[in-house]
Amino acid sequence: MTMNECDWMATLELYPGQATTMPKQSDHRRRPPKPGAFDQAVNDIKSSIMDPEADGNLQSAWLLAEVDHWNNEKERLVLVTEHSLLVCKYDFLTLRCSYARRVPFIGIDTISTGEFTFPPKSLLKRAGLGVRIEWDNNRELPFTARWNPWSSQLPFVTFTAHPLANADPSMVNLCKLESFRDELISGVKATQRDSPSAGILVLEKPLPIDAYVGLVAAINNQGRLGYAMARGPVGF
């Protein structure tokens, strides 16, 4: 597989994002998915998105939070398969997937774990541990991609613990960031074992977010707008 092919697959959007109308008032309490919703979500992804040739068999499924390059936090259903990582936006209220991204293991070159850091004059902060997965690491990023808050061209994805990791005992095992990382590393190494041109670095280091003023991120994160929640008559 060439790097261009890997990059195309890594940024593949299987379902286009859909606009949602924000309600005037919102309930910020985060509740776990209703009983059976997580298993149904995984089955939906397996039947509609997983590709036996590209992905192989499912190894594990996780409920995590993605942190983008502008510090926006978004709920993600993450599947570790034999040969790839599937990152999905799944609405546990309406039980449907609106976005999915495939990251082939063969192209992953770095997995880093550490605290989040920001530029010295940044007004943003983020506590807790993160895991960053990078591919096509030698590609020079265009200015427009780095400074576009909606860009999907960045060759990395960053996760942190889902809020339910410390809030709901029934969801703890699905939200363990370190367990997800360990299984991902094992899967990537297994896939790359027979490819002399591939190799993975596993690092413990700070995870930089090059953002300074994040009004949109502050509103998004404070209101949990990146999570599937009941907000009056509207679900996100």
N, C-alpha and C positions, 0 to 999 in steps of 0.2 A: 504494500500500500504506500503510495507516495504521500508526501507531507500535504500537498494540495488536497488530495482526497480525504486525508485525515481531518484537515481543517474544515473542509466542507461538511463532513459528517458531524464534527464537533459542534458546529454552529447551526445544525439543522433544526429548524422549527417545524415540528410535525403538525402543530395546530396553531394558527395565528391567534395572537392575543385579542381579547374582546373587551370593548369599552364597557364600563359599569358606571351607573349614576350614583353619586354619593348622597346619602341621606342627610338631612339637616341635623339629626341627633343620632348618637351611636352608643351602643352598650359595649364597653371595653373589656368586659369579663370574658376570658377565654375558657371555653368549655371543650372537653375532649370530643372527638367524633362520636356520633351515636353508635351504640353497640353494633358491630358487624360492618360499619362503614369503612374502616381501614382495610379489612380483608376484601371487601367488595372493590375498593379502589385499586388494590394490588391486582386483583383478577381482571379489572377493566384494562389496566395498563398491559397486562400479559396478553390479553386477547386482541387489543386494538393497536398496540404500539410495538411491543417486543417482536423482534425478527429472529427466528431460529438460527439463521445463518450469521447475522451480524452480532447477535447478543448471546446466543447459546441459552443455557438454562438459568433460571433465576436462583441466586444464592441467598439474598436477603433483601429486606425492605425496611426503610427508615423514615421517620418523620423529623425533619431538620429545618433550620432557618437559613436561607441564603442571604448573604450580605454582599450587595453589589459594590461597584467602584465608587459610588457616591454615598455609601453608608446606608442605603435603603435595605430594610429587612423584609424578607418575603418567605412565607411558608412553602416548603417543598416536600413532596413525596419523592424519595430517592431510592432507586432500585439498583442494587449491585448484581450484575449478571456475570456469566463466565468470561465475557470478553468486552464488556462496556459498562458505563455508568449512565443511567437514565435519570434525568432531573425533570420532574413533572410539577406543574401547577395544577393541583387537583382541588376542586371545591367539594368539601365534605358535606355541604348542605344540599347542593343540587346533584351531587354524585356524578360529576363529569370533569374530564380533563380538558383544559383550554390551551395548554402549552406543554411541549416536551422537547428535551434536548438530549442528544446522544453524544457521549464522550467515549470514543474507542480507547481501550486500555493500551493498545499498541502505540498510540501517540503520546501518552502521558509521560512527561519527563521529570516532574518534581511534585512531591507531596510534602507540604510544610505544615507544622503545627506550632502555634504560638499565640501571644497576646496581640491585640490590634494596636497599631500605632498610627498617628496622624502627623502632618507637618507641624513644626514648632508654633506657627501662628494660627493654626486651625482652631475654630470654635467647636469642633466636633469631638465627641468622646464615645468610647465603646468599651465596656468591661467584658471580661470573660475570654475564653479560649476559642480559637478558630482553627479550621483546617482548610488549606488552600490547595487545589489541584490545578496544575499548569501543564499545558501542552504547547507545541510549536514555540518553544521558549526563545528561539533566536530571531523570531520575526519582529521587525521594527513596527511599533504601533503608530498609526497615523494620529495626528493631533486631534482630528475631529472625532475619532473613536474614543480616545481617552477622556475628552471633556464633554462628551455627549452622555447625559444621564440615562438615555434609553438605548445606548449602543449594545449590540449583542456580538460585536466583533472581537472583544477582548479574549485572549486565549487562556483564560483561567476562570475558575468558579470557587467561591469561598463559602464555607458553611460555619455556623455556630450552633449552639444547643437551642432546641425548640423550647419556648416558655413552659410547655407541659413537662419538661424533664424534671423540674423541681416542684411541680404543682399537682400532678395526678399520678398516684402509684401505679395505676393500670397501664400507663403509657411510658413508664420509665425505660423499660428495655428497648422500646422502639426509638428512643430519643438519645441514646448514649453515643455521644460524638466520638469518643475514643474507640469504642467498639466498632463503629462504622469505619473509622480510619484504618484500624488494624485489618479488617476484612478486605477493604479496598486495596491496601498495600499487597496483601497476599494474592488477590486476584490479578493485579497488574503484573506482579513478578511472575506468576504462572503463565500469563499470556505472552510476556516478553522473553521467556526463557529460551525459546527456539529462534529468536530474532537477534542476530549479532549486532544489528544497527540500532536496536532499541536499548534503553537503559533508564533506570529510575533513581533519582536522588530522594532520600527521605531525610528531611531536615527538621530541626527544632530551632525556630527563629521567629522574630516579630513579623507580623503581617501588616505591611503598610497599606493605608488607604489615603490616596493623594487628593483629599477633598478639604476645603477650607471652611466654607459657609454652606450649611445644609438645611435651609428652611424647609424644603420639600421633604428631606429625610426626617427632620424633626417631627413634622406633622404626620408623616407616614408611620414612623415608629411609635410615636406616642399614642396614636389612635389605632395601632395594630391594623393598618389598612392593607397590609400584605398577607393577612390571615383570613381563613374562611370562618367568619363569625356572623352571628345573628345581630343585625343592626336595624331594629324596628322591622319594617316589612321587607327589607332587602338583605340578602346574604352575599358575602364576599368570599 
